[in-house]
Amino acid sequence: MPTMDYDGFAEAYAADNEVNLLNGHYERPAMLDLAGDVAGRRILDVGCGAGPLSAALRDRGAIMSGFDVSSAMIELARRRLGEDADLTVADLAKPLPYADAAFDDVVASLVLHYLEDWTEPLAELRRVLKPGGRLILSLNHPIVHTALNPDAEYFDVAEFSFDAEHAGRTVVYTIWHRPLQAMSDAFTAAGFRISVISEPPIAPDTPSELRPQNQQHPARFICFIFFVLEAC
């Protein structure tokens, strides 16, 4: 996890992530809206990358920790957040280096869909959350798999790949598709209650040149799906 090597394109990804439509003006604003008032809350940023979400939550008063499987991404996050930031290299597919009930919230932006098996990762995220704490996460929307692969079966849990460009560099992503039912079953089995399912519009301040063109609803498109889960 992940199957591609983020160390090899960390700089390009981080630069594009700041300003592009999908991350900078859609996914990250949606995560911040779902998080709401975080002042004084201890939050773990799972797959924190170069730290843009951690920085935004810290600016709102959160006490942040973060990890990523990519050492290059963690180095970029340290440049942004400071050498004393609570950041570490860790793998969500393995036990996490945090105490039980250490966090009020966990945020996980576009991370879980790299994993075939969610059982242990979700158990670990539940373990590090306080009772009643929130897991706020984004995933590839389950419709994307069949949209890109018309012959695919929606109800299968299946691996698939697609290309994306970051700062002029083309990257092949490989992720796991899950139907919505499989997602909700996994959340429930791990001890979470689904509080919110969201398919939000893009941020109101998205520049006109980045907005999707020739769509009936130019502020909305199928790309990611967002959840707020409460630890039971």
mmCIF file of the C-alpha atoms, coordinates in Angstrom:
data_MODEL
# 
_entry.id   MODEL 
# 
loop_
_atom_site.group_PDB 
_atom_site.id 
_atom_site.type_symbol 
_atom_site.label_atom_id 
_atom_site.label_alt_id 
_atom_site.label_comp_id 
_atom_site.label_asym_id 
_atom_site.label_entity_id 
_atom_site.label_seq_id 
_atom_site.pdbx_PDB_ins_code 
_atom_site.Cartn_x 
_atom_site.Cartn_y 
_atom_site.Cartn_z 
_atom_site.occupancy 
_atom_site.B_iso_or_equiv 
_atom_site.pdbx_formal_charge 
_atom_site.auth_seq_id 
_atom_site.auth_comp_id 
_atom_site.auth_asym_id 
_atom_site.auth_atom_id 
_atom_site.pdbx_PDB_model_num 
ATOM 1   C CA . MET A 1 1   ? 0.000   0.000  0.000   1.00 0.00 ? 1   MET A CA 1 
ATOM 2   C CA . PRO A 1 2   ? 0.030   1.835  -2.261  1.00 0.00 ? 2   PRO A CA 1 
ATOM 3   C CA . THR A 1 3   ? 1.094   -0.237 -5.244  1.00 0.00 ? 3   THR A CA 1 
ATOM 4   C CA . MET A 1 4   ? 2.701   2.786  -6.911  1.00 0.00 ? 4   MET A CA 1 
ATOM 5   C CA . ASP A 1 5   ? 5.760   4.502  -5.454  1.00 0.00 ? 5   ASP A CA 1 
ATOM 6   C CA . TYR A 1 6   ? 4.818   7.986  -4.229  1.00 0.00 ? 6   TYR A CA 1 
ATOM 7   C CA . ASP A 1 7   ? 8.477   8.643  -3.397  1.00 0.00 ? 7   ASP A CA 1 
ATOM 8   C CA . GLY A 1 8   ? 9.128   8.755  -7.133  1.00 0.00 ? 8   GLY A CA 1 
ATOM 9   C CA . PHE A 1 9   ? 6.715   11.602 -7.871  1.00 0.00 ? 9   PHE A CA 1 
ATOM 10  C CA . ALA A 1 10  ? 6.184   13.297 -4.497  1.00 0.00 ? 10  ALA A CA 1 
ATOM 11  C CA . GLU A 1 11  ? 7.249   16.774 -5.637  1.00 0.00 ? 11  GLU A CA 1 
ATOM 12  C CA . ALA A 1 12  ? 5.062   16.722 -8.759  1.00 0.00 ? 12  ALA A CA 1 
ATOM 13  C CA . TYR A 1 13  ? 2.066   15.376 -6.851  1.00 0.00 ? 13  TYR A CA 1 
ATOM 14  C CA . ALA A 1 14  ? 2.414   17.902 -4.041  1.00 0.00 ? 14  ALA A CA 1 
ATOM 15  C CA . ALA A 1 15  ? 2.686   20.845 -6.436  1.00 0.00 ? 15  ALA A CA 1 
ATOM 16  C CA . ASP A 1 16  ? -0.393  19.775 -8.385  1.00 0.00 ? 16  ASP A CA 1 
ATOM 17  C CA . ASN A 1 17  ? -2.358  18.913 -5.243  1.00 0.00 ? 17  ASN A CA 1 
ATOM 18  C CA . GLU A 1 18  ? -2.233  22.523 -4.078  1.00 0.00 ? 18  GLU A CA 1 
ATOM 19  C CA . VAL A 1 19  ? -4.041  24.012 -7.061  1.00 0.00 ? 19  VAL A CA 1 
ATOM 20  C CA . ASN A 1 20  ? -5.836  21.367 -9.134  1.00 0.00 ? 20  ASN A CA 1 
ATOM 21  C CA . LEU A 1 21  ? -9.601  20.905 -9.306  1.00 0.00 ? 21  LEU A CA 1 
ATOM 22  C CA . LEU A 1 22  ? -9.934  17.464 -7.724  1.00 0.00 ? 22  LEU A CA 1 
ATOM 23  C CA . ASN A 1 23  ? -7.711  18.019 -4.680  1.00 0.00 ? 23  ASN A CA 1 
ATOM 24  C CA . GLY A 1 24  ? -7.359  21.758 -4.183  1.00 0.00 ? 24  GLY A CA 1 
ATOM 25  C CA . HIS A 1 25  ? -10.910 22.838 -5.012  1.00 0.00 ? 25  HIS A CA 1 
ATOM 26  C CA . TYR A 1 26  ? -12.992 19.733 -4.371  1.00 0.00 ? 26  TYR A CA 1 
ATOM 27  C CA . GLU A 1 27  ? -11.656 17.022 -2.031  1.00 0.00 ? 27  GLU A CA 1 
ATOM 28  C CA . ARG A 1 28  ? -9.820  19.168 0.521   1.00 0.00 ? 28  ARG A CA 1 
ATOM 29  C CA . PRO A 1 29  ? -12.533 21.851 0.915   1.00 0.00 ? 29  PRO A CA 1 
ATOM 30  C CA . ALA A 1 30  ? -15.119 19.086 1.321   1.00 0.00 ? 30  ALA A CA 1 
ATOM 31  C CA . MET A 1 31  ? -13.052 17.408 4.047   1.00 0.00 ? 31  MET A CA 1 
ATOM 32  C CA . LEU A 1 32  ? -12.681 20.718 5.883   1.00 0.00 ? 32  LEU A CA 1 
ATOM 33  C CA . ASP A 1 33  ? -16.415 21.388 5.670   1.00 0.00 ? 33  ASP A CA 1 
ATOM 34  C CA . LEU A 1 34  ? -17.176 17.957 7.109   1.00 0.00 ? 34  LEU A CA 1 
ATOM 35  C CA . ALA A 1 35  ? -14.650 18.437 9.914   1.00 0.00 ? 35  ALA A CA 1 
ATOM 36  C CA . GLY A 1 36  ? -16.280 21.705 11.002  1.00 0.00 ? 36  GLY A CA 1 
ATOM 37  C CA . ASP A 1 37  ? -15.047 23.311 14.231  1.00 0.00 ? 37  ASP A CA 1 
ATOM 38  C CA . VAL A 1 38  ? -11.865 21.461 15.197  1.00 0.00 ? 38  VAL A CA 1 
ATOM 39  C CA . ALA A 1 39  ? -10.328 23.905 17.681  1.00 0.00 ? 39  ALA A CA 1 
ATOM 40  C CA . GLY A 1 40  ? -8.527  21.980 20.403  1.00 0.00 ? 40  GLY A CA 1 
ATOM 41  C CA . ARG A 1 41  ? -9.261  18.564 18.892  1.00 0.00 ? 41  ARG A CA 1 
ATOM 42  C CA . ARG A 1 42  ? -6.482  15.999 18.464  1.00 0.00 ? 42  ARG A CA 1 
ATOM 43  C CA . ILE A 1 43  ? -6.602  14.779 14.868  1.00 0.00 ? 43  ILE A CA 1 
ATOM 44  C CA . LEU A 1 44  ? -4.652  12.085 13.031  1.00 0.00 ? 44  LEU A CA 1 
ATOM 45  C CA . ASP A 1 45  ? -4.109  12.671 9.314   1.00 0.00 ? 45  ASP A CA 1 
ATOM 46  C CA . VAL A 1 46  ? -3.867  9.244  7.644   1.00 0.00 ? 46  VAL A CA 1 
ATOM 47  C CA . GLY A 1 47  ? -1.823  9.293  4.443   1.00 0.00 ? 47  GLY A CA 1 
ATOM 48  C CA . CYS A 1 48  ? -1.045  12.942 5.083   1.00 0.00 ? 48  CYS A CA 1 
ATOM 49  C CA . GLY A 1 49  ? 1.096   13.375 1.966   1.00 0.00 ? 49  GLY A CA 1 
ATOM 50  C CA . ALA A 1 50  ? 2.808   16.749 1.873   1.00 0.00 ? 50  ALA A CA 1 
ATOM 51  C CA . GLY A 1 51  ? 0.526   18.015 4.640   1.00 0.00 ? 51  GLY A CA 1 
ATOM 52  C CA . PRO A 1 52  ? -1.971  20.427 3.048   1.00 0.00 ? 52  PRO A CA 1 
ATOM 53  C CA . LEU A 1 53  ? -4.961  19.087 4.992   1.00 0.00 ? 53  LEU A CA 1 
ATOM 54  C CA . SER A 1 54  ? -2.967  18.950 8.233   1.00 0.00 ? 54  SER A CA 1 
ATOM 55  C CA . ALA A 1 55  ? -1.904  22.561 7.702   1.00 0.00 ? 55  ALA A CA 1 
ATOM 56  C CA . ALA A 1 56  ? -5.472  23.702 7.064   1.00 0.00 ? 56  ALA A CA 1 
ATOM 57  C CA . LEU A 1 57  ? -6.799  21.879 10.138  1.00 0.00 ? 57  LEU A CA 1 
ATOM 58  C CA . ARG A 1 58  ? -3.958  23.216 12.279  1.00 0.00 ? 58  ARG A CA 1 
ATOM 59  C CA . ASP A 1 59  ? -4.796  26.728 11.108  1.00 0.00 ? 59  ASP A CA 1 
ATOM 60  C CA . ARG A 1 60  ? -8.304  26.091 12.483  1.00 0.00 ? 60  ARG A CA 1 
ATOM 61  C CA . GLY A 1 61  ? -6.926  25.172 15.907  1.00 0.00 ? 61  GLY A CA 1 
ATOM 62  C CA . ALA A 1 62  ? -6.546  21.393 15.685  1.00 0.00 ? 62  ALA A CA 1 
ATOM 63  C CA . ILE A 1 63  ? -3.631  19.550 17.304  1.00 0.00 ? 63  ILE A CA 1 
ATOM 64  C CA . MET A 1 64  ? -2.296  17.494 14.413  1.00 0.00 ? 64  MET A CA 1 
ATOM 65  C CA . SER A 1 65  ? -0.422  14.228 13.976  1.00 0.00 ? 65  SER A CA 1 
ATOM 66  C CA . GLY A 1 66  ? 0.121   12.540 10.645  1.00 0.00 ? 66  GLY A CA 1 
ATOM 67  C CA . PHE A 1 67  ? 1.690   9.628  8.853   1.00 0.00 ? 67  PHE A CA 1 
ATOM 68  C CA . ASP A 1 68  ? 2.324   8.485  5.319   1.00 0.00 ? 68  ASP A CA 1 
ATOM 69  C CA . VAL A 1 69  ? 3.869   5.400  3.744   1.00 0.00 ? 69  VAL A CA 1 
ATOM 70  C CA . SER A 1 70  ? 6.087   7.663  1.610   1.00 0.00 ? 70  SER A CA 1 
ATOM 71  C CA . SER A 1 71  ? 9.195   9.063  3.288   1.00 0.00 ? 71  SER A CA 1 
ATOM 72  C CA . ALA A 1 72  ? 9.467   11.689 0.534   1.00 0.00 ? 72  ALA A CA 1 
ATOM 73  C CA . MET A 1 73  ? 5.948   12.907 1.325   1.00 0.00 ? 73  MET A CA 1 
ATOM 74  C CA . ILE A 1 74  ? 6.762   13.102 5.029   1.00 0.00 ? 74  ILE A CA 1 
ATOM 75  C CA . GLU A 1 75  ? 9.827   15.198 4.220   1.00 0.00 ? 75  GLU A CA 1 
ATOM 76  C CA . LEU A 1 76  ? 7.645   17.607 2.244   1.00 0.00 ? 76  LEU A CA 1 
ATOM 77  C CA . ALA A 1 77  ? 5.150   17.710 5.117   1.00 0.00 ? 77  ALA A CA 1 
ATOM 78  C CA . ARG A 1 78  ? 7.965   18.596 7.548   1.00 0.00 ? 78  ARG A CA 1 
ATOM 79  C CA . ARG A 1 79  ? 8.990   21.494 5.327   1.00 0.00 ? 79  ARG A CA 1 
ATOM 80  C CA . ARG A 1 80  ? 5.424   22.789 5.499   1.00 0.00 ? 80  ARG A CA 1 
ATOM 81  C CA . LEU A 1 81  ? 4.550   22.022 9.117   1.00 0.00 ? 81  LEU A CA 1 
ATOM 82  C CA . GLY A 1 82  ? 7.928   22.381 10.809  1.00 0.00 ? 82  GLY A CA 1 
ATOM 83  C CA . GLU A 1 83  ? 10.562  19.989 12.076  1.00 0.00 ? 83  GLU A CA 1 
ATOM 84  C CA . ASP A 1 84  ? 8.765   19.596 15.404  1.00 0.00 ? 84  ASP A CA 1 
ATOM 85  C CA . ALA A 1 85  ? 5.524   18.418 13.755  1.00 0.00 ? 85  ALA A CA 1 
ATOM 86  C CA . ASP A 1 86  ? 4.264   15.001 14.895  1.00 0.00 ? 86  ASP A CA 1 
ATOM 87  C CA . LEU A 1 87  ? 4.849   13.165 11.614  1.00 0.00 ? 87  LEU A CA 1 
ATOM 88  C CA . THR A 1 88  ? 6.052   9.644  10.927  1.00 0.00 ? 88  THR A CA 1 
ATOM 89  C CA . VAL A 1 89  ? 6.453   7.095  8.154   1.00 0.00 ? 89  VAL A CA 1 
ATOM 90  C CA . ALA A 1 90  ? 3.932   4.297  8.706   1.00 0.00 ? 90  ALA A CA 1 
ATOM 91  C CA . ASP A 1 91  ? 1.746   1.911  6.724   1.00 0.00 ? 91  ASP A CA 1 
ATOM 92  C CA . LEU A 1 92  ? -2.008  1.716  7.287   1.00 0.00 ? 92  LEU A CA 1 
ATOM 93  C CA . ALA A 1 93  ? -1.870  -1.964 6.367   1.00 0.00 ? 93  ALA A CA 1 
ATOM 94  C CA . LYS A 1 94  ? 0.187   -2.594 9.539   1.00 0.00 ? 94  LYS A CA 1 
ATOM 95  C CA . PRO A 1 95  ? -0.300  -1.766 13.255  1.00 0.00 ? 95  PRO A CA 1 
ATOM 96  C CA . LEU A 1 96  ? -0.063  1.975  13.876  1.00 0.00 ? 96  LEU A CA 1 
ATOM 97  C CA . PRO A 1 97  ? 2.386   3.598  16.327  1.00 0.00 ? 97  PRO A CA 1 
ATOM 98  C CA . TYR A 1 98  ? -0.299  5.361  18.403  1.00 0.00 ? 98  TYR A CA 1 
ATOM 99  C CA . ALA A 1 99  ? -1.927  4.641  21.746  1.00 0.00 ? 99  ALA A CA 1 
ATOM 100 C CA . ASP A 1 100 ? -5.507  3.510  22.148  1.00 0.00 ? 100 ASP A CA 1 
ATOM 101 C CA . ALA A 1 101 ? -8.082  6.346  22.117  1.00 0.00 ? 101 ALA A CA 1 
ATOM 102 C CA . ALA A 1 102 ? -5.378  8.911  21.337  1.00 0.00 ? 102 ALA A CA 1 
ATOM 103 C CA . PHE A 1 103 ? -7.420  11.045 18.919  1.00 0.00 ? 103 PHE A CA 1 
ATOM 104 C CA . ASP A 1 104 ? -10.705 12.913 18.785  1.00 0.00 ? 104 ASP A CA 1 
ATOM 105 C CA . ASP A 1 105 ? -10.847 12.614 14.998  1.00 0.00 ? 105 ASP A CA 1 
ATOM 106 C CA . VAL A 1 106 ? -9.107  10.792 12.177  1.00 0.00 ? 106 VAL A CA 1 
ATOM 107 C CA . VAL A 1 107 ? -9.068  12.156 8.620   1.00 0.00 ? 107 VAL A CA 1 
ATOM 108 C CA . ALA A 1 108 ? -8.220  9.894  5.699   1.00 0.00 ? 108 ALA A CA 1 
ATOM 109 C CA . SER A 1 109 ? -8.149  11.551 2.290   1.00 0.00 ? 109 SER A CA 1 
ATOM 110 C CA . LEU A 1 110 ? -8.213  9.116  -0.648  1.00 0.00 ? 110 LEU A CA 1 
ATOM 111 C CA . VAL A 1 111 ? -6.333  6.400  1.231   1.00 0.00 ? 111 VAL A CA 1 
ATOM 112 C CA . LEU A 1 112 ? -8.460  3.320  1.951   1.00 0.00 ? 112 LEU A CA 1 
ATOM 113 C CA . HIS A 1 113 ? -9.124  2.538  -1.704  1.00 0.00 ? 113 HIS A CA 1 
ATOM 114 C CA . TYR A 1 114 ? -5.465  1.493  -2.091  1.00 0.00 ? 114 TYR A CA 1 
ATOM 115 C CA . LEU A 1 115 ? -6.182  -1.514 0.142   1.00 0.00 ? 115 LEU A CA 1 
ATOM 116 C CA . GLU A 1 116 ? -7.863  -4.761 -0.821  1.00 0.00 ? 116 GLU A CA 1 
ATOM 117 C CA . ASP A 1 117 ? -8.644  -5.738 2.776   1.00 0.00 ? 117 ASP A CA 1 
ATOM 118 C CA . TRP A 1 118 ? -10.079 -3.079 5.081   1.00 0.00 ? 118 TRP A CA 1 
ATOM 119 C CA . THR A 1 119 ? -10.529 -5.275 8.158   1.00 0.00 ? 119 THR A CA 1 
ATOM 120 C CA . GLU A 1 120 ? -7.334  -4.551 10.079  1.00 0.00 ? 120 GLU A CA 1 
ATOM 121 C CA . PRO A 1 121 ? -6.869  -0.946 8.866   1.00 0.00 ? 121 PRO A CA 1 
ATOM 122 C CA . LEU A 1 122 ? -10.364 0.025  10.032  1.00 0.00 ? 122 LEU A CA 1 
ATOM 123 C CA . ALA A 1 123 ? -9.813  -1.820 13.307  1.00 0.00 ? 123 ALA A CA 1 
ATOM 124 C CA . GLU A 1 124 ? -6.634  0.199  13.864  1.00 0.00 ? 124 GLU A CA 1 
ATOM 125 C CA . LEU A 1 125 ? -8.368  3.489  13.099  1.00 0.00 ? 125 LEU A CA 1 
ATOM 126 C CA . ARG A 1 126 ? -11.174 2.560  15.508  1.00 0.00 ? 126 ARG A CA 1 
ATOM 127 C CA . ARG A 1 127 ? -8.579  1.641  18.153  1.00 0.00 ? 127 ARG A CA 1 
ATOM 128 C CA . VAL A 1 128 ? -6.802  5.018  18.065  1.00 0.00 ? 128 VAL A CA 1 
ATOM 129 C CA . LEU A 1 129 ? -10.095 6.954  18.216  1.00 0.00 ? 129 LEU A CA 1 
ATOM 130 C CA . LYS A 1 130 ? -11.844 7.926  21.424  1.00 0.00 ? 130 LYS A CA 1 
ATOM 131 C CA . PRO A 1 131 ? -15.387 6.560  21.816  1.00 0.00 ? 131 PRO A CA 1 
ATOM 132 C CA . GLY A 1 132 ? -17.632 8.919  19.889  1.00 0.00 ? 132 GLY A CA 1 
ATOM 133 C CA . GLY A 1 133 ? -14.692 10.156 17.813  1.00 0.00 ? 133 GLY A CA 1 
ATOM 134 C CA . ARG A 1 134 ? -15.024 10.688 14.086  1.00 0.00 ? 134 ARG A CA 1 
ATOM 135 C CA . LEU A 1 135 ? -13.401 9.074  11.087  1.00 0.00 ? 135 LEU A CA 1 
ATOM 136 C CA . ILE A 1 136 ? -13.781 11.513 8.188   1.00 0.00 ? 136 ILE A CA 1 
ATOM 137 C CA . LEU A 1 137 ? -12.759 10.004 4.887   1.00 0.00 ? 137 LEU A CA 1 
ATOM 138 C CA . SER A 1 138 ? -12.918 10.320 1.129   1.00 0.00 ? 138 SER A CA 1 
ATOM 139 C CA . LEU A 1 139 ? -12.754 7.532  -1.446  1.00 0.00 ? 139 LEU A CA 1 
ATOM 140 C CA . ASN A 1 140 ? -13.057 7.058  -5.155  1.00 0.00 ? 140 ASN A CA 1 
ATOM 141 C CA . HIS A 1 141 ? -16.781 7.042  -5.884  1.00 0.00 ? 141 HIS A CA 1 
ATOM 142 C CA . PRO A 1 142 ? -17.916 3.467  -6.580  1.00 0.00 ? 142 PRO A CA 1 
ATOM 143 C CA . ILE A 1 143 ? -19.469 4.515  -9.882  1.00 0.00 ? 143 ILE A CA 1 
ATOM 144 C CA . VAL A 1 144 ? -16.055 5.504  -11.259 1.00 0.00 ? 144 VAL A CA 1 
ATOM 145 C CA . HIS A 1 145 ? -14.993 1.874  -11.739 1.00 0.00 ? 145 HIS A CA 1 
ATOM 146 C CA . THR A 1 146 ? -17.786 0.966  -14.142 1.00 0.00 ? 146 THR A CA 1 
ATOM 147 C CA . ALA A 1 147 ? -17.613 4.385  -15.814 1.00 0.00 ? 147 ALA A CA 1 
ATOM 148 C CA . LEU A 1 148 ? -13.980 3.748  -16.725 1.00 0.00 ? 148 LEU A CA 1 
ATOM 149 C CA . ASN A 1 149 ? -14.512 0.019  -17.323 1.00 0.00 ? 149 ASN A CA 1 
ATOM 150 C CA . PRO A 1 150 ? -17.946 -0.519 -18.940 1.00 0.00 ? 150 PRO A CA 1 
ATOM 151 C CA . ASP A 1 151 ? -17.559 -4.307 -18.910 1.00 0.00 ? 151 ASP A CA 1 
ATOM 152 C CA . ALA A 1 152 ? -16.785 -4.416 -15.176 1.00 0.00 ? 152 ALA A CA 1 
ATOM 153 C CA . GLU A 1 153 ? -19.213 -5.723 -12.565 1.00 0.00 ? 153 GLU A CA 1 
ATOM 154 C CA . TYR A 1 154 ? -20.228 -3.034 -10.067 1.00 0.00 ? 154 TYR A CA 1 
ATOM 155 C CA . PHE A 1 155 ? -20.802 -5.490 -7.209  1.00 0.00 ? 155 PHE A CA 1 
ATOM 156 C CA . ASP A 1 156 ? -17.337 -7.064 -7.364  1.00 0.00 ? 156 ASP A CA 1 
ATOM 157 C CA . VAL A 1 157 ? -14.455 -5.950 -5.172  1.00 0.00 ? 157 VAL A CA 1 
ATOM 158 C CA . ALA A 1 158 ? -11.935 -5.439 -7.958  1.00 0.00 ? 158 ALA A CA 1 
ATOM 159 C CA . GLU A 1 159 ? -8.558  -3.859 -8.631  1.00 0.00 ? 159 GLU A CA 1 
ATOM 160 C CA . PHE A 1 160 ? -8.298  -1.373 -11.497 1.00 0.00 ? 160 PHE A CA 1 
ATOM 161 C CA . SER A 1 161 ? -5.870  1.218  -12.845 1.00 0.00 ? 161 SER A CA 1 
ATOM 162 C CA . PHE A 1 162 ? -6.127  4.644  -14.443 1.00 0.00 ? 162 PHE A CA 1 
ATOM 163 C CA . ASP A 1 163 ? -3.791  7.444  -15.529 1.00 0.00 ? 163 ASP A CA 1 
ATOM 164 C CA . ALA A 1 164 ? -3.530  10.907 -13.996 1.00 0.00 ? 164 ALA A CA 1 
ATOM 165 C CA . GLU A 1 165 ? -1.251  13.827 -14.723 1.00 0.00 ? 165 GLU A CA 1 
ATOM 166 C CA . HIS A 1 166 ? 0.524   15.840 -12.009 1.00 0.00 ? 166 HIS A CA 1 
ATOM 167 C CA . ALA A 1 167 ? 2.551   18.901 -12.966 1.00 0.00 ? 167 ALA A CA 1 
ATOM 168 C CA . GLY A 1 168 ? 3.225   17.457 -16.411 1.00 0.00 ? 168 GLY A CA 1 
ATOM 169 C CA . ARG A 1 169 ? 4.025   13.953 -15.169 1.00 0.00 ? 169 ARG A CA 1 
ATOM 170 C CA . THR A 1 170 ? 1.719   11.025 -15.954 1.00 0.00 ? 170 THR A CA 1 
ATOM 171 C CA . VAL A 1 171 ? 1.184   8.559  -13.109 1.00 0.00 ? 171 VAL A CA 1 
ATOM 172 C CA . VAL A 1 172 ? -0.609  5.204  -13.237 1.00 0.00 ? 172 VAL A CA 1 
ATOM 173 C CA . TYR A 1 173 ? -2.787  4.709  -10.146 1.00 0.00 ? 173 TYR A CA 1 
ATOM 174 C CA . THR A 1 174 ? -3.937  1.264  -9.076  1.00 0.00 ? 174 THR A CA 1 
ATOM 175 C CA . ILE A 1 175 ? -6.777  1.117  -6.549  1.00 0.00 ? 175 ILE A CA 1 
ATOM 176 C CA . TRP A 1 176 ? -9.549  -1.174 -5.326  1.00 0.00 ? 176 TRP A CA 1 
ATOM 177 C CA . HIS A 1 177 ? -13.193 -0.669 -6.233  1.00 0.00 ? 177 HIS A CA 1 
ATOM 178 C CA . ARG A 1 178 ? -15.884 -1.499 -3.681  1.00 0.00 ? 178 ARG A CA 1 
ATOM 179 C CA . PRO A 1 179 ? -19.636 -1.193 -4.102  1.00 0.00 ? 179 PRO A CA 1 
ATOM 180 C CA . LEU A 1 180 ? -21.355 1.050  -1.567  1.00 0.00 ? 180 LEU A CA 1 
ATOM 181 C CA . GLN A 1 181 ? -22.795 -1.945 0.293   1.00 0.00 ? 181 GLN A CA 1 
ATOM 182 C CA . ALA A 1 182 ? -19.307 -3.418 0.828   1.00 0.00 ? 182 ALA A CA 1 
ATOM 183 C CA . MET A 1 183 ? -18.092 -0.065 2.159   1.00 0.00 ? 183 MET A CA 1 
ATOM 184 C CA . SER A 1 184 ? -20.956 0.286  4.637   1.00 0.00 ? 184 SER A CA 1 
ATOM 185 C CA . ASP A 1 185 ? -20.640 -3.341 5.781   1.00 0.00 ? 185 ASP A CA 1 
ATOM 186 C CA . ALA A 1 186 ? -16.918 -2.845 6.449   1.00 0.00 ? 186 ALA A CA 1 
ATOM 187 C CA . PHE A 1 187 ? -17.536 0.333  8.451   1.00 0.00 ? 187 PHE A CA 1 
ATOM 188 C CA . THR A 1 188 ? -20.211 -1.318 10.579  1.00 0.00 ? 188 THR A CA 1 
ATOM 189 C CA . ALA A 1 189 ? -18.142 -4.442 11.208  1.00 0.00 ? 189 ALA A CA 1 
ATOM 190 C CA . ALA A 1 190 ? -15.265 -2.265 12.447  1.00 0.00 ? 190 ALA A CA 1 
ATOM 191 C CA . GLY A 1 191 ? -17.438 -0.555 15.063  1.00 0.00 ? 191 GLY A CA 1 
ATOM 192 C CA . PHE A 1 192 ? -18.430 2.625  13.248  1.00 0.00 ? 192 PHE A CA 1 
ATOM 193 C CA . ARG A 1 193 ? -21.810 4.228  12.706  1.00 0.00 ? 193 ARG A CA 1 
ATOM 194 C CA . ILE A 1 194 ? -22.318 6.138  9.452   1.00 0.00 ? 194 ILE A CA 1 
ATOM 195 C CA . SER A 1 195 ? -23.242 9.716  10.325  1.00 0.00 ? 195 SER A CA 1 
ATOM 196 C CA . VAL A 1 196 ? -22.875 11.418 6.919   1.00 0.00 ? 196 VAL A CA 1 
ATOM 197 C CA . ILE A 1 197 ? -22.566 10.337 3.294   1.00 0.00 ? 197 ILE A CA 1 
ATOM 198 C CA . SER A 1 198 ? -21.698 13.267 1.053   1.00 0.00 ? 198 SER A CA 1 
ATOM 199 C CA . GLU A 1 199 ? -21.363 13.929 -2.691  1.00 0.00 ? 199 GLU A CA 1 
ATOM 200 C CA . PRO A 1 200 ? -20.532 17.630 -2.445  1.00 0.00 ? 200 PRO A CA 1 
ATOM 201 C CA . PRO A 1 201 ? -20.148 20.318 -5.095  1.00 0.00 ? 201 PRO A CA 1 
ATOM 202 C CA . ILE A 1 202 ? -16.804 21.922 -5.829  1.00 0.00 ? 202 ILE A CA 1 
ATOM 203 C CA . ALA A 1 203 ? -15.737 24.883 -3.694  1.00 0.00 ? 203 ALA A CA 1 
ATOM 204 C CA . PRO A 1 204 ? -17.520 28.156 -4.507  1.00 0.00 ? 204 PRO A CA 1 
ATOM 205 C CA . ASP A 1 205 ? -14.200 29.938 -5.119  1.00 0.00 ? 205 ASP A CA 1 
ATOM 206 C CA . THR A 1 206 ? -13.021 27.447 -7.778  1.00 0.00 ? 206 THR A CA 1 
ATOM 207 C CA . PRO A 1 207 ? -11.520 29.463 -10.677 1.00 0.00 ? 207 PRO A CA 1 
ATOM 208 C CA . SER A 1 208 ? -13.683 29.471 -13.790 1.00 0.00 ? 208 SER A CA 1 
ATOM 209 C CA . GLU A 1 209 ? -10.928 27.906 -15.895 1.00 0.00 ? 209 GLU A CA 1 
ATOM 210 C CA . LEU A 1 210 ? -10.892 24.832 -13.623 1.00 0.00 ? 210 LEU A CA 1 
ATOM 211 C CA . ARG A 1 211 ? -14.640 24.291 -13.498 1.00 0.00 ? 211 ARG A CA 1 
ATOM 212 C CA . PRO A 1 212 ? -15.965 21.310 -15.467 1.00 0.00 ? 212 PRO A CA 1 
ATOM 213 C CA . GLN A 1 213 ? -17.263 22.410 -18.835 1.00 0.00 ? 213 GLN A CA 1 
ATOM 214 C CA . ASN A 1 214 ? -20.339 21.320 -20.793 1.00 0.00 ? 214 ASN A CA 1 
ATOM 215 C CA . GLN A 1 215 ? -22.104 19.724 -17.834 1.00 0.00 ? 215 GLN A CA 1 
ATOM 216 C CA . GLN A 1 216 ? -25.708 20.205 -16.790 1.00 0.00 ? 216 GLN A CA 1 
ATOM 217 C CA . HIS A 1 217 ? -24.557 20.879 -13.210 1.00 0.00 ? 217 HIS A CA 1 
ATOM 218 C CA . PRO A 1 218 ? -21.121 22.519 -13.579 1.00 0.00 ? 218 PRO A CA 1 
ATOM 219 C CA . ALA A 1 219 ? -20.454 22.553 -9.820  1.00 0.00 ? 219 ALA A CA 1 
ATOM 220 C CA . ARG A 1 220 ? -21.110 18.808 -9.422  1.00 0.00 ? 220 ARG A CA 1 
ATOM 221 C CA . PHE A 1 221 ? -19.582 15.696 -10.937 1.00 0.00 ? 221 PHE A CA 1 
ATOM 222 C CA . ILE A 1 222 ? -19.027 12.073 -9.927  1.00 0.00 ? 222 ILE A CA 1 
ATOM 223 C CA . CYS A 1 223 ? -15.495 11.584 -8.635  1.00 0.00 ? 223 CYS A CA 1 
ATOM 224 C CA . PHE A 1 224 ? -15.192 11.007 -4.876  1.00 0.00 ? 224 PHE A CA 1 
ATOM 225 C CA . ILE A 1 225 ? -17.560 10.025 -2.090  1.00 0.00 ? 225 ILE A CA 1 
ATOM 226 C CA . PHE A 1 226 ? -17.202 11.264 1.513   1.00 0.00 ? 226 PHE A CA 1 
ATOM 227 C CA . PHE A 1 227 ? -18.174 9.752  4.843   1.00 0.00 ? 227 PHE A CA 1 
ATOM 228 C CA . VAL A 1 228 ? -18.286 10.851 8.457   1.00 0.00 ? 228 VAL A CA 1 
ATOM 229 C CA . LEU A 1 229 ? -18.223 7.797  10.727  1.00 0.00 ? 229 LEU A CA 1 
ATOM 230 C CA . GLU A 1 230 ? -18.651 7.814  14.500  1.00 0.00 ? 230 GLU A CA 1 
ATOM 231 C CA . ALA A 1 231 ? -16.757 5.363  16.698  1.00 0.00 ? 231 ALA A CA 1 
ATOM 232 C CA . CYS A 1 232 ? -19.332 3.348  18.637  1.00 0.00 ? 232 CYS A CA 1 
# 
